[in-house]
């Protein structure tokens, strides 16, 4: 999966909340997630579809219910991106602090 899809999926507060709940609490049915999300079932299903396309959740059918679970490895590309840019900015802040100290 590309980082763009993941960022887009997590850019929405409802999707982020659904993903966080699944990552924290484990598998839930669409019905249970709808009761907790504060939006309609079709909206929850749409959000879960986007999370699934981004590789952040998996789904399985059991009878008439669909259950979703977080796929925490799916967020790996974003974690790698943040680590890369975190190190870059850390180096720049150290250089800026050294420059500020010389100017005092």
DSSP file (Angstrom, degrees, kcal/mol; ACC not computed):
  #  RESIDUE AA STRUCTURE BP1 BP2  ACC     N-H-->O    O-->H-N    N-H-->O    O-->H-N    TCO  KAPPA ALPHA  PHI   PSI    X-CA   Y-CA   Z-CA
    1    1 A X              0   0    0      0, 0.0     2,-0.2     0, 0.0    53,-0.1   0.000 360.0 360.0 360.0 149.4    0.0    0.0    0.0
    2    2 A X     >  -     0   0    0      1,-0.1     4,-1.6    75,-0.0     3,-0.3  -0.599 360.0-124.8 -89.0 151.9    1.1    3.5   -0.6
    3    3 A X  H  > S+     0   0    0     -2,-0.2     4,-3.2     1,-0.2     5,-0.3   0.840 109.5  63.7 -60.9 -33.2    1.5    6.1    2.1
    4    4 A X  H  > S+     0   0    0      1,-0.2     4,-2.6     2,-0.2    -1,-0.2   0.919 102.9  47.1 -59.0 -45.0   -0.9    8.4    0.3
    5    5 A X  H  > S+     0   0    0     -3,-0.3     4,-2.5     2,-0.2    -1,-0.2   0.902 114.0  48.1 -62.9 -40.5   -3.8    5.9    0.6
    6    6 A X  H  X S+     0   0    0     -4,-1.6     4,-2.6     2,-0.2    -2,-0.2   0.939 112.6  47.1 -67.4 -46.9   -3.0    5.4    4.3
    7    7 A X  H  X S+     0   0    0     -4,-3.2     4,-1.0     1,-0.2    -2,-0.2   0.913 113.5  49.4 -60.4 -42.2   -2.8    9.2    5.0
    8    8 A X  H  < S+     0   0    0     -4,-2.6     3,-0.4    -5,-0.3     4,-0.4   0.925 112.0  48.2 -63.2 -43.5   -6.0    9.7    3.1
    9    9 A X  H >< S+     0   0    0     -4,-2.5     3,-0.7     1,-0.2    -2,-0.2   0.906 117.0  41.3 -63.2 -41.6   -7.8    7.0    5.1
   10   10 A X  H 3< S+     0   0    0     -4,-2.6    -1,-0.2     1,-0.2    -2,-0.2   0.534  95.6  82.1 -85.4  -5.6   -6.5    8.2    8.4
   11   11 A X  T 3< S+     0   0    0     -4,-1.0     2,-0.5    -3,-0.4    -1,-0.2   0.671  78.3  78.4 -72.0 -16.4   -7.1   11.9    7.5
   12   12 A X  S <> S-     0   0    0     -3,-0.7     4,-2.6    -4,-0.4     5,-0.2  -0.820  77.4-141.8 -96.5 131.4  -10.8   11.5    8.4
   13   13 A X  H  > S+     0   0    0     -2,-0.5     4,-2.3     1,-0.2     5,-0.1   0.849 100.1  51.4 -60.5 -38.4  -11.6   11.6   12.1
   14   14 A X  H  > S+     0   0    0      2,-0.2     4,-2.4     1,-0.2    -1,-0.2   0.932 112.6  45.4 -66.9 -44.4  -14.3    9.0   11.9
   15   15 A X  H  > S+     0   0    0      2,-0.2     4,-2.8     1,-0.2     5,-0.2   0.914 112.7  51.1 -64.2 -41.4  -12.0    6.5   10.1
   16   16 A X  H  X S+     0   0    0     -4,-2.6     4,-2.7     1,-0.2    -1,-0.2   0.913 110.7  49.2 -61.0 -42.0   -9.2    7.3   12.5
   17   17 A X  H  X S+     0   0    0     -4,-2.3     4,-2.4     2,-0.2    -2,-0.2   0.901 111.2  49.1 -64.3 -42.4  -11.6    6.6   15.4
   18   18 A X  H  X S+     0   0    0     -4,-2.4     4,-2.4     2,-0.2    -2,-0.2   0.934 113.2  47.1 -62.4 -46.3  -12.8    3.3   13.9
   19   19 A X  H  X S+     0   0    0     -4,-2.8     4,-2.7     1,-0.2     5,-0.2   0.927 112.2  49.7 -62.3 -45.2   -9.2    2.2   13.3
   20   20 A X  H  X S+     0   0    0     -4,-2.7     4,-2.5    -5,-0.2     5,-0.2   0.909 110.8  49.9 -60.8 -42.6   -8.1    3.2   16.8
   21   21 A X  H  X S+     0   0    0     -4,-2.4     4,-3.2     1,-0.2     5,-0.4   0.931 113.0  46.0 -62.3 -45.4  -11.0    1.3   18.3
   22   22 A X  H  X S+     0   0    0     -4,-2.4     4,-1.8     1,-0.2    48,-0.4   0.890 114.2  48.2 -65.4 -38.9  -10.2   -1.9   16.3
   23   23 A X  H  < S+     0   0    0     -4,-2.7    -1,-0.2    -5,-0.2    -2,-0.2   0.883 119.8  38.7 -67.5 -37.3   -6.5   -1.6   17.1
   24   24 A X  H  < S+     0   0    0     -4,-2.5    -2,-0.2    -5,-0.2    -3,-0.2   0.884 130.6  24.3 -80.1 -41.4   -7.2   -1.1   20.8
   25   25 A X  H  < S-     0   0    0     -4,-3.2    -3,-0.2     1,-0.3    -2,-0.2   0.549  99.7-129.3-108.9 -10.5  -10.2   -3.5   21.4
   26   26 A X     <  +     0   0    0     -4,-1.8    -1,-0.3    -5,-0.4    -2,-0.1  -0.462  59.6   4.0  91.4-167.8   -9.8   -6.1   18.6
   27   27 A X        +     0   0    0     -2,-0.1     2,-0.3    42,-0.1    42,-0.2  -0.170  61.8 176.7 -60.5 139.9  -12.4   -7.3   16.1
   28   28 A X  E     -A   68   0A   0     40,-2.2    40,-3.2     4,-0.0     2,-0.1  -0.975  28.2-116.2-139.3 152.8  -15.9   -5.8   16.0
   29   29 A X  E  >  -A   67   0A   0     -2,-0.3     4,-2.5    38,-0.3    38,-0.2  -0.484  30.8-113.6 -80.3 160.1  -18.9   -6.3   13.8
   30   30 A X  H  > S+     0   0    0     36,-2.0     4,-2.6     1,-0.2     5,-0.2   0.898 119.5  56.4 -58.5 -40.1  -20.2   -3.5   11.6
   31   31 A X  H  > S+     0   0    0     35,-0.2     4,-1.8     1,-0.2    -1,-0.2   0.930 108.9  44.7 -58.3 -47.9  -23.3   -3.4   13.8
   32   32 A X  H  > S+     0   0    0      1,-0.2     4,-1.1     2,-0.2    -1,-0.2   0.902 113.7  50.2 -65.0 -41.2  -21.2   -2.9   17.0
   33   33 A X  H  X S+     0   0    0     -4,-2.5     4,-1.7     1,-0.2     3,-0.2   0.876 108.0  53.6 -65.7 -36.7  -19.0   -0.2   15.3
   34   34 A X  H  X S+     0   0    0     -4,-2.6     4,-1.1     1,-0.2     5,-0.4   0.908 104.9  54.3 -63.4 -41.8  -22.1    1.6   14.1
   35   35 A X  H  < S+     0   0    0     -4,-1.8    -1,-0.2     1,-0.2    -2,-0.2   0.802 117.3  37.5 -62.1 -28.4  -23.5    1.8   17.6
   36   36 A X  H  < S+     0   0    0     -4,-1.1    -1,-0.2    -3,-0.2    -2,-0.2   0.673 106.7  65.7 -95.9 -20.0  -20.3    3.4   18.8
   37   37 A X  H  < S-     0   0    0     -4,-1.7    -2,-0.2     2,-0.2    -3,-0.1   0.775  87.5-134.8 -82.3 -27.5  -19.5    5.6   15.8
   38   38 A X  S  < S+     0   0    0     -4,-1.1     2,-0.3     1,-0.3    -3,-0.1   0.648  74.2  91.9  80.6  12.7  -22.3    8.1   15.9
   39   39 A X  S    S-     0   0    0     -5,-0.4    -1,-0.3     1,-0.1    -2,-0.2  -0.864  85.2 -79.1-131.1 169.3  -22.9    7.9   12.1
   40   40 A X     >  -     0   0    0     -2,-0.3     4,-2.4    -3,-0.1     5,-0.2  -0.164  38.8-111.5 -67.8 160.9  -25.2    5.7   10.0
   41   41 A X  H  > S+     0   0    0      1,-0.2     4,-2.8     2,-0.2     5,-0.2   0.901 117.9  53.8 -60.0 -43.4  -24.4    2.0    9.1
   42   42 A X  H  > S+     0   0    0      1,-0.2     4,-2.2     2,-0.2    -1,-0.2   0.898 110.1  48.4 -60.2 -36.9  -23.9    2.9    5.4
   43   43 A X  H  > S+     0   0    0      2,-0.2     4,-2.7     1,-0.2    -2,-0.2   0.920 110.9  49.7 -67.4 -42.8  -21.3    5.6    6.4
   44   44 A X  H  X S+     0   0    0     -4,-2.4     4,-2.8     1,-0.2     5,-0.2   0.932 111.5  49.6 -59.8 -45.2  -19.5    3.2    8.8
   45   45 A X  H  X S+     0   0    0     -4,-2.8     4,-2.0     1,-0.2    -1,-0.2   0.895 111.0  49.5 -61.5 -40.5  -19.4    0.6    6.0
   46   46 A X  H  X S+     0   0    0     -4,-2.2     4,-1.9    -5,-0.2    -1,-0.2   0.925 112.1  47.7 -63.4 -45.0  -18.0    3.2    3.6
   47   47 A X  H  X S+     0   0    0     -4,-2.7     4,-2.3     1,-0.2    -2,-0.2   0.916 111.7  50.0 -62.7 -43.1  -15.4    4.3    6.1
   48   48 A X  H  X S+     0   0    0     -4,-2.8     4,-2.3     1,-0.2    -1,-0.2   0.864 106.9  56.2 -64.5 -35.0  -14.4    0.7    6.7
   49   49 A X  H  X S+     0   0    0     -4,-2.0     4,-2.5     2,-0.2    -1,-0.2   0.900 108.0  47.4 -61.3 -41.5  -14.1    0.1    3.0
   50   50 A X  H  X S+     0   0    0     -4,-1.9     4,-1.6     2,-0.2    -2,-0.2   0.897 111.5  50.2 -68.0 -39.7  -11.6    2.9    2.7
   51   51 A X  H  <>S+     0   0    0     -4,-2.3     5,-2.7     1,-0.2     6,-0.7   0.888 111.4  49.8 -63.2 -37.4   -9.6    1.6    5.6
   52   52 A X  H ><5S+     0   0    0     -4,-2.3     3,-1.6     4,-0.2    -2,-0.2   0.921 108.0  51.7 -68.1 -43.9   -9.6   -1.8    3.9
   53   53 A X  H 3<5S+     0   0    0     -4,-2.5    -1,-0.2     1,-0.3    -2,-0.2   0.825 108.4  53.2 -60.9 -31.0   -8.5   -0.4    0.6
   54   54 A X  T 3<5S-     0   0    0     -4,-1.6    -1,-0.3    -5,-0.2    -2,-0.2   0.509 117.9-115.3 -82.0  -4.2   -5.6    1.3    2.5
   55   55 A X  T < 5S+     0   0    0     -3,-1.6    -3,-0.2    -4,-0.2    19,-0.2   0.681  84.2 117.2  81.5  17.6   -4.6   -2.1    4.0
   56   56 A X  S   <S+     0   0    0     -5,-2.7    15,-3.5    -6,-0.2     2,-0.3   0.665  73.0  28.8 -94.4 -17.9   -5.5   -0.9    7.6
   57   57 A X  E     -B   70   0A   0     -6,-0.7     2,-0.3    13,-0.3    13,-0.2  -0.953  62.1-149.2-138.0 159.0   -8.2   -3.4    8.3
   58   58 A X  E     -B   69   0A   0     11,-2.5    11,-2.1    -2,-0.3     2,-0.3  -0.860  15.7-153.6-118.8 160.0   -9.3   -6.9    7.3
   59   59 A X  E     -B   68   0A   0     -2,-0.3     2,-0.3     9,-0.2     9,-0.2  -0.951  10.7-175.1-133.9 155.9  -12.8   -8.3    7.2
   60   60 A X  E     -B   67   0A   0      7,-2.0     7,-3.1    -2,-0.3     2,-0.4  -0.989  21.4-129.8-147.3 144.3  -14.5  -11.6    7.5
   61   61 A X  E     +B   66   0A   0     -2,-0.3     2,-0.3     5,-0.2     5,-0.2  -0.751  20.9 178.1 -93.8 139.8  -18.1  -12.7    7.0
   62   62 A X  E >   -B   65   0A   0      3,-2.7     3,-1.9    -2,-0.4     2,-0.4  -0.850  66.9 -55.0-138.7 100.4  -19.9  -14.8    9.6
   63   63 A X  T 3  S-     0   0    0     -2,-0.3    -1,-0.0     1,-0.3     0, 0.0  -0.528 120.7 -18.4  66.0-124.8  -23.5  -15.4    8.6
   64   64 A X  T 3  S+     0   0    0     -2,-0.4     2,-0.3    -3,-0.1    -1,-0.3   0.482 123.0  86.2 -92.5  -4.1  -25.1  -12.0    7.9
   65   65 A X  E <   - B   0  62A   0     -3,-1.9    -3,-2.7   -35,-0.0     2,-0.5  -0.703  62.6-149.6-100.1 148.8  -22.5  -10.0    9.8
   66   66 A X  E     - B   0  61A   0     -2,-0.3   -36,-2.0    -5,-0.2     2,-0.4  -0.976  14.8-158.0-113.1 130.9  -19.2   -8.7    8.7
   67   67 A X  E     -AB  29  60A   0     -7,-3.1    -7,-2.0    -2,-0.5     2,-0.4  -0.883   3.8-158.6-110.5 139.5  -16.5   -8.4   11.3
   68   68 A X  E     -AB  28  59A   0    -40,-3.2   -40,-2.2    -2,-0.4     2,-0.3  -0.904   7.7-174.5-118.9 146.4  -13.5   -6.1   11.0
   69   69 A X  E     - B   0  58A   0    -11,-2.1   -11,-2.5    -2,-0.4     2,-0.1  -0.985  31.4-105.8-135.8 147.4  -10.1   -6.2   12.6
   70   70 A X  E     - B   0  57A   0    -48,-0.4     2,-0.7    -2,-0.3   -13,-0.3  -0.458  18.0-152.0 -70.2 142.3   -7.2   -3.7   12.6
   71   71 A X    >   -     0   0    0    -15,-3.5     3,-2.2    -2,-0.1     4,-0.3  -0.818  15.5-176.7-112.8  85.6   -4.2   -4.7   10.5
   72   72 A X  G >  S+     0   0    0     -2,-0.7     3,-1.3     1,-0.3    -1,-0.1   0.759  77.6  64.2 -63.1 -25.9   -1.6   -2.8   12.5
   73   73 A X  G >  S+     0   0    0      1,-0.2     3,-1.8     2,-0.2    -1,-0.3   0.761  88.4  73.5 -65.7 -21.6    1.2   -3.8   10.1
   74   74 A X  G <  S+     0   0    0     -3,-2.2     3,-0.4     1,-0.3    -1,-0.2   0.732  88.9  57.8 -63.4 -22.5   -0.7   -1.8    7.5
   75   75 A X  G X> S+     0   0    0     -3,-1.3     4,-2.0    -4,-0.3     3,-0.7   0.461  77.4 102.4 -87.6  -0.6    0.4    1.4    9.1
   76   76 A X  H <> S+     0   0    0     -3,-1.8     4,-2.7     1,-0.2     5,-0.2   0.870  74.0  55.1 -51.0 -47.7    4.0    0.5    8.7
   77   77 A X  H 3> S+     0   0    0     -3,-0.4     4,-2.1    -4,-0.3    -1,-0.2   0.869 109.8  47.7 -58.7 -34.9    4.7    2.8    5.7
   78   78 A X  H <> S+     0   0    0     -3,-0.7     4,-2.8    -4,-0.2    -1,-0.2   0.901 110.7  50.9 -71.7 -40.2    3.5    5.8    7.6
   79   79 A X  H  X S+     0   0    0     -4,-2.0     4,-2.3     2,-0.2    -2,-0.2   0.920 111.8  48.1 -61.8 -43.5    5.6    4.8   10.7
   80   80 A X  H  X S+     0   0    0     -4,-2.7     4,-2.3     2,-0.2    -2,-0.2   0.915 111.9  49.5 -62.6 -43.3    8.7    4.5    8.4
   81   81 A X  H  X S+     0   0    0     -4,-2.1     4,-2.5    -5,-0.2     5,-0.3   0.922 111.7  48.4 -61.4 -44.6    7.9    7.9    6.8
   82   82 A X  H  X S+     0   0    0     -4,-2.8     4,-2.5     1,-0.2    -1,-0.2   0.877 110.4  51.5 -65.4 -37.7    7.5    9.6   10.2
   83   83 A X  H  X S+     0   0    0     -4,-2.3     4,-2.2     2,-0.2    -1,-0.2   0.921 110.8  48.7 -64.5 -43.2   10.8    8.0   11.4
   84   84 A X  H  X S+     0   0    0     -4,-2.3     4,-1.9     1,-0.2    -2,-0.2   0.949 118.2  38.4 -61.1 -50.6   12.6    9.3    8.3
   85   85 A X  H  X S+     0   0    0     -4,-2.5     4,-2.6     1,-0.2     5,-0.2   0.806 112.0  58.7 -74.8 -28.1   11.3   12.8    8.6
   86   86 A X  H  X S+     0   0    0     -4,-2.5     4,-2.2    -5,-0.3    -1,-0.2   0.925 108.5  45.6 -62.7 -43.9   11.5   12.8   12.4
   87   87 A X  H  X S+     0   0    0     -4,-2.2     4,-2.2     2,-0.2    -2,-0.2   0.908 112.5  51.5 -65.2 -42.0   15.2   12.2   12.2
   88   88 A X  H  X S+     0   0    0     -4,-1.9     4,-1.9     1,-0.2    -2,-0.2   0.940 113.3  43.3 -60.4 -48.5   15.6   14.8    9.5
   89   89 A X  H  X S+     0   0    0     -4,-2.6     4,-2.5     1,-0.2    -1,-0.2   0.855 109.9  57.0 -68.4 -34.2   13.8   17.5   11.6
   90   90 A X  H  X S+     0   0    0     -4,-2.2     4,-2.1    -5,-0.2    -1,-0.2   0.928 107.9  48.0 -60.8 -44.7   15.7   16.4   14.7
   91   91 A X  H  X S+     0   0    0     -4,-2.2     4,-2.2     1,-0.2    -2,-0.2   0.896 111.6  50.3 -61.8 -41.0   19.0   17.1   12.9
   92   92 A X  H  X S+     0   0    0     -4,-1.9     4,-2.2     1,-0.2    -1,-0.2   0.886 109.2  50.5 -67.7 -37.7   17.7   20.5   11.7
   93   93 A X  H  X S+     0   0    0     -4,-2.5     4,-2.4     2,-0.2    -1,-0.2   0.886 109.4  51.4 -67.3 -37.8   16.6   21.5   15.2
   94   94 A X  H  X S+     0   0    0     -4,-2.1     4,-2.2     2,-0.2    -2,-0.2   0.931 111.4  47.7 -62.5 -45.4   20.0   20.6   16.6
   95   95 A X  H  X S+     0   0    0     -4,-2.2     4,-2.1     1,-0.2    -2,-0.2   0.890 111.8  50.6 -62.7 -39.6   21.7   22.7   14.0
   96   96 A X  H  X S+     0   0    0     -4,-2.2     4,-2.3     2,-0.2    -1,-0.2   0.895 109.3  50.6 -66.1 -40.4   19.3   25.6   14.7
   97   97 A X  H  X S+     0   0    0     -4,-2.4     4,-2.2     2,-0.2    -2,-0.2   0.906 110.0  50.1 -63.6 -41.7   20.0   25.4   18.4
   98   98 A X  H  X S+     0   0    0     -4,-2.2     4,-1.9     2,-0.2    -2,-0.2   0.907 110.9  49.6 -62.6 -42.1   23.8   25.4   17.8
   99   99 A X  H  X S+     0   0    0     -4,-2.1     4,-1.3     1,-0.2    -2,-0.2   0.906 110.8  49.6 -63.1 -42.5   23.4   28.5   15.5
  100  100 A X  H  X S+     0   0    0     -4,-2.3     4,-0.7     1,-0.2    -2,-0.2   0.879 108.8  52.9 -64.8 -38.3   21.3   30.3   18.2
  101  101 A X  H >< S+     0   0    0     -4,-2.2     3,-0.7     1,-0.2    -1,-0.2   0.888 107.2  51.8 -65.3 -38.8   23.9   29.5   20.8
  102  102 A X  H 3< S+     0   0    0     -4,-1.9    -1,-0.2     1,-0.2    -2,-0.2   0.805 106.9  54.6 -66.1 -29.7   26.7   31.0   18.7
  103  103 A X  H 3<        0   0    0     -4,-1.3    -1,-0.2     1,-0.2    -2,-0.2   0.625 360.0 360.0 -81.8 -13.2   24.6   34.2   18.2
  104  104 A X    <<        0   0    0     -3,-0.7    -1,-0.2    -4,-0.7    -2,-0.1   0.496 360.0 360.0 -76.5 360.0   24.2   34.8   22.0
